[in-house]
Amino acid sequence: MTPMRKRAWLKGAKAVKFALVGGLIGLFGLSAQALPPQLFKPEWVLPTAPVNGPKAGQAPARTALPAAPRDLSAVRYEWEGQRWSLGDFQSRGSVKALLVLQDGKVVYEHHRWPNGPTTLHQSWSMMKQVLSALVGLAIQQGRIASVDDPMDRYAPALAANGFKGVTFKQALMMSAGVRYAEEADRVTLFKQVIANRFTAGLLGHSLDEKVTEPALDRAFEPGSKYEYASIVSQAIALALEGAQGQPLHRILGRDIWTPLGMPDDARLLTDGRGRDFALCCLYATARSYAVFGQWFMQGGAWRGQQLLDAQWVQDSTRFNEGKSWRSTLVPRKVKTQELLGFGYHWWPLEGGRDDFIALGIQGQMIHISPRQGVVVVRLSDDLVDGYHNEEAVTMARAVADFLGAKR
């Protein structure tokens, strides 16, 4: 082959290569934006890593939630001038699973076919609340010195952009100050991570590249205001992994799934290079989410041991001065009332009941009501703006009030 023909062949091969890459980007990279939300399943195109609990026959034993059924057909809640039943909410909120614990016992459990007790449900942003617990545990273990430590002390790559000097506390309170437009940039992140995997790194970006990219410059002074940005959770995870020397899915298995004896193993989404997602994408059963909620309802205690410091639970989930934002300072896309505040990556609720929630898009929620000993897990494929979240809180509070008087 002459040099001229060789150059022409290489040019043609390169054109074919980029055409194939373009096709992959069209098929995978745009899926997060072009596909209808009910068809966007990142686990279809990205790997997952195992989150393992205790092995059979080894201590601690798996948690078996005892059944103590209650008839909740008489539960009613007021919403938009009407009275609704639990069945009404399951229909209105596209509920896939609804599970209610009282004092650690299953009083109500519903699974919409084809979902069942062993179905692994996408957490979406409820993973952020799990991440918060892992930070608290790392501080308790001495792996992170303080919630006021800068994250770049444990992940030096974060010092290259607006995350420089941002503390764990500022990040947990969604007050990191980096320039990030949540709705658009989160979609772009998925597009680029998917493209990166299917082009062997030729296009797109890995999670590490996204969290350390220069475009994440300083938009406001850290700690000065609340601004929800999912990339902040990825920065927290990068620092947490730096402090621990292990990937997030292993830390999660070691520090939460095993000591709590989770009823079922779980999965955690990764990028093409094996880096775990922290902004979302834990896949777990309804009962595992319920156990996580029960643990926080008990103030971090489990089976007679204080696994997580009770003060950390308080700081994370309640309206504590300097450690949380009141609802009036927490803008949300759809807000019909001043209800949801924000703590250490958790959502404390207004109303003086000391209840709080884990929350994810499309209607994922763990509602925790310590005064009544009630945990309500809602897992949905709700595509309505607002995902009936405030209505779900009203429903869960009605369930808690029906089951027991305030303590």
N, C-alpha and C positions, 0 to 999 in steps of 0.2 A: 504494500500500500504506500503510495506516495505521501510525502508530508502534507500536501494540499488536501488529498482525499482523507487522510487521517484527521486533519483539523475539521473538515466538513463532517466526518462521521461523529467525532466527539461533540461537535456543536449540535448535530441532530439528536444524539443520545441524551445530551443535556436538556434539549427541548422536550423530549419524551419524558425524561425524569421529572421535570418541573410540571408537565401536564398531569402526570400521575399524582404528584404531590398536591397540585391544585384540586384534583378530583377528591383526594382524601380530605383535604381541608373542607371542600364543599360538603362531603358526606359526614365527616365527624366534627370538624372544627366549628362549623356554623350551627351544629345541632342544638346547642344550648339556647340559641336565639331563634332559629328558624322553625324548629319543631314545636308543636303545641306542648304546653308544660306537662300534660299527662303522659307524653311519650319521651320526655327527657329523663332518662335513667342513666346517670353517669357510670353506674356499675356495669352497664352493658359494654362500655368502651374503655374503661380503666380498671386496673387490677384492684383487688382487695387483699388485706393482710389479716391473719387470724388474731382475735383477741380471746385468749383462752382463760378459763377459770380453773378450779381445782380438778385434778384427774380423779377418775372413779376410784373409790376406796382409799383416797388420801385425804388428810385433814388440810384445811377445813372442809366439811361436807357441803355439798350443794344445798342451797336454801330451798326448802319445799314450803311454799306459801300455803298454809292450811285454808280450807274452804269453810266459810260460815255464811251461806247465802241469805240475802235479805231481799224482800220484795220491794223494788224501787218504782213500781208502776204508779204509785201515788205522788211521786216527786213532781213538783211543778215549779217553773221559774218564770219571771216576768221579763219580757223583752219586746220593745217596740209596741207597747200598749196591749200586748196579748200574753196569755198564759200558755206555756208550752210544756210538753212532757219530755222525758228522757228519749223516748222513741222519736219524737219530733226532732230533737236535736241530732240524733244519729242520721236522720234523713237530710236535714238542712245542712249539716256540717260534713256530709260525705264520709262518715266515720267508718274506718276499717276495723278498728279495735277500740273497745272501751272497757277499762278494768278499774275497779274501785277496791281499795283496801281500807279497812278500819282496824286499827290496832294490829296491823300486820297480817290480817286475815282477808281473804278474797270474799267480798260480800256480793260482788257483781262482776260478771265477765261476759263480754259480747265480742264475737269475731264475725265479720262479714265475709261470706264465701267469695273467693277461694282462700282467704286468709284464715289462719288457725293459730293455736297456742304456740306452735314452733316457727311461725313465720318471722323472718328477720325484717323489721321495718326500718326504713330510712329515717334517721333522726333529724336530718337537715340541721338547723342551728342549735338544737338541743345538745349537740356535741360541745358547744361552747361552754355550757354549764358543767359538763363532765371535765373539760379542760381546766376550768376554774378549780375544781376539786383537786386535780392533779398538782396544780401550783401550790395549793394549801398544804398538801401532803409533802411536797418537796421542801417547803420551808420548814415544816415540822421535823423532817428527817435531817435537816441541816445541809441539804444539797444546794439550796438557795438560801443566802444569809438573811434576806429580808424582803418583804413586799415592796420596799422602797429602793431596792437595788436596781440599777439600770440593766436592761435586758442585754445590752451589748457587752456587758461583763462576761456573759456566758455564751454569747454568739457574736463574736467580734465583727462578722460581716454586716450586722445591723447598724454599725457605726458609719456605713458608707452612704446613708440617705437620711431621711427625716426621722428615722427611728433612733438616731444617735442620742443617747442620754435619757431616752424614755424609760420610765420605771415600770415594773410589773404592775404596780397599783394603777398608774395612769392608763396602761393598756387594758387592764381588767375592767376599768370603769369606762372604756370606750372614749378615752380622752387623750389619745396618743398624739394627735395634732398632724398626722400625715395627710397629704393631699390624696383623697380617694372618694370617688363618686360611687356609692355602694351599688345602686341598681345596674349601672352600665359596666362598672369595672369588675364586678363579681362575674357577670356573664362573660366578659372578655377573658377573665382568668380561666374559666372552664374551657373556652374555645382554644386558648393558647396551650393549656396543659394537654388537652386531647390531641391537638395538632402536633405537639412536641413528641408525644408517644408514637404516633403513626407515621412520622417522618424521620424517626431515629434521631431526633434533635435538630434536624435541618431547619425546621420552622417552629414557631411557637416558643414557649418558655416552660421550664420546669417550675415547680412550686418555689424552690429556693431562689431561682432567678426572679420570680415575680415579687417575692418578699424583700429582695435586696436591690431591686431595680432603682436607678437614679430618679425616675419619675415620681417616686414616693418622697417628694421633698416636704418641707415644713409648711403647713397651711395655717396653723395657729399654735399658740403656746400650749405645750402639753399640760393637761390638768385644768385648763381654763374653761372648757366647755365639753359637753357631750356631743359626739358625732359617731354614729354607728358605722363601722368599717370592718368587714370580714377579714381583710388582709391583716388586721391587728392580731386576730386569733392565730394566724399562721406565724406571725413574729413571736408571739408568746410560746408557741410550740417549738420553734427553732431554738429559743433560749432554754426552754425546759429540757429539750433533748441534749443541748450542750452541757447543761448542768448534770445530767444523768448519764450521758455517754451511751444511751440506748434509744432506739426508735420509739415513737409515741405508742404504737400498738403494743409493744412489749411492756412499756411503763404502765399502760392502762391495764393490761392483764395482771401484772405483778401487784400493783398498788390498789386496784379496785375490784377487778373481776374475781381474783383469787381470794382475797381476805373476806369479801362479802359472800363468797360461795354462790356467785350468780347462777340462776337456774339453767342458763343456756350460754354457750359460747357465742361470740359475736364476730363481726368483720368490720374493718375500717378501710375506707377508700384510700388508694395511693396514686401518685402520678407514675409515669412510665419508668422513673428511676428509683421507685420504691419509697419515696418520701410520703409520709402519711398526711392526709388532710386533717386539719383541726378546726377549720371554720364550719365543718359540716360532716355528714356522711359516715356516721356510725350506723351499723345495721345490727339491730338487736331485737329480742322478743319483747312483747308487751310486759311480761312478767319481770324481765331484767330491768326494764325502765321503772317498773313499780318498785323493785327492790332498791334501786338508786334513790327514788323519791322517799322511800321509807327510811333509808339511812339518813337523809338530810332532815326528815321530820323528827328523827331521834337525836338531832343535834350532833351527828357525826359518830354516835355510839353504835356498836354492833356486837351482839352476842356477849355483852358484858364488858367489852373493851372500847375505850375511846380512840377509835381508829383515826379520826380527824378532829382536830382541836375545835371545841364547841364555839370558841370566840371567832374562829375563821368562818364557821357556818353563819354565825350572827352577822359578821361583817359582810359576808357575801350576799345575804338574802334579805336583810332588813334595812330600814331607813336609818342608817347610822351616819351621823354628821361627818362629812369629809370622806366618806367611804361609799356614798351612793348619791344618785340624782333623783329628785322628786319628779313626778310625772310631768309637771309643767315645764321642766327643762329637757324632756325627752320627746323630741318630735318623731312622729311615725307617719307612714304613708296614709293609713286610714285610722283616724282617731275619732271616736264618737263621745268619749268621756275621758276625764283625767283619771286613769286607772293604773297604767304600767309605768313604774319607775325603773331604775337600773342600778345594780350594785356591782359586785365583783363578777361580772359576766352573767349574773342572774337578774330576774325581773321581780323585785318586790312589788306588792300591790297596795294601792291606796285603799283607805276605808277603815283603818284601825283594827283589822283582824289579824295582823301579823302573818298573813298567808303570802305565798310567793309561787312563781312558776318557772319551769324550764319551757322554752318556746322555740319552735321551728316553723318555717314556711309550710304552706299547704296543710296547716292545722295540726301540727305536732305539739303536744303540751303534756307536762306533768304538773298538776296542781297539788300543792302541799299545804295542808291546813293543820298545823301543830296543835291548835287549841282543841280540835275535835278528833285528832288522831286519824285523819282521813287523807288518803292519796288518791287522786283521780288521774288516770293515764288516758289520754285521747290521741289516737293515731289515725290520720285521715289522708284523703287525697282531695282536699278542699281547694278549689281553684278560684273561688270568689275573692275579690279584693278584700283584704282584712282577714280572710280565712275564718270568719266568725270567731275571732280570738276573744274579743270582749264578751260576746255572748257565751263562749265556752267557759269563761271565768264565772259568769253569772250562774250557768248551769252547775258547775262544780261546787260553787258555794251553796247552792240549793241542796245538792246531794249531801254535803257536809252537815248542813243544818238539819236535814231530815234524819240523818243517822245519829246525831248526838248533840247534846247541848254544849255550848262553849265552856271550855275548862278554865 
